[in-house]
């Protein structure tokens, strides 16, 4: 199970600006991605794809992803609706 959450510090992070600030303060620009994102549901799906494709994980065929709303604790799973969103892809039958 993969759990993302609202109010994530990387959500909307201006990556290039932060890298420039780090470089100005330290003299070294980070050579790696800070993994900022603008769409939390898309980020959740991307994370699920990474897990499914990882050669380091033995069991990766049943990956489920969710987004937790930290303000109200809501979490959606499958077809249940709430302020949180399940990012698990639908099956051919339309169920998650």
Helices and strands as residue ranges (DSSP letters): E 2-5, H 15-26, H 40-53, E 65-68
